[in-house]
């Protein structure tokens, strides 16, 4: 797995107004980074031959889907829950 050459969330740092500091903003950014990292893991699991990574891939896909949902609904309690869950995914 090769690291990304450019930061997919670089627009957050390059915006003219910047990011407002605060616990929720930090949690949103951290969760977005974890979602991106886990999506790269999903690609790894999908590449395992003979379907060996299907179970792991489907579990991680479900976690990412629920994490996205918590972001869309701006549910900070669920965002923290899914951040912790995604943080421990290998």
GIZI-V817709 format. One record per helix or strand. SS is the DSSP state (H for helix, E for strand). FROM is the first residue (numbers start at 1). LEN is the number of residues. If there is no record, write none. Layout:
SS_FROM_LEN / SS_FROM_LEN
This chain:
H_10_5 / H_23_24 / H_49_3 / H_54_19 / H_76_12
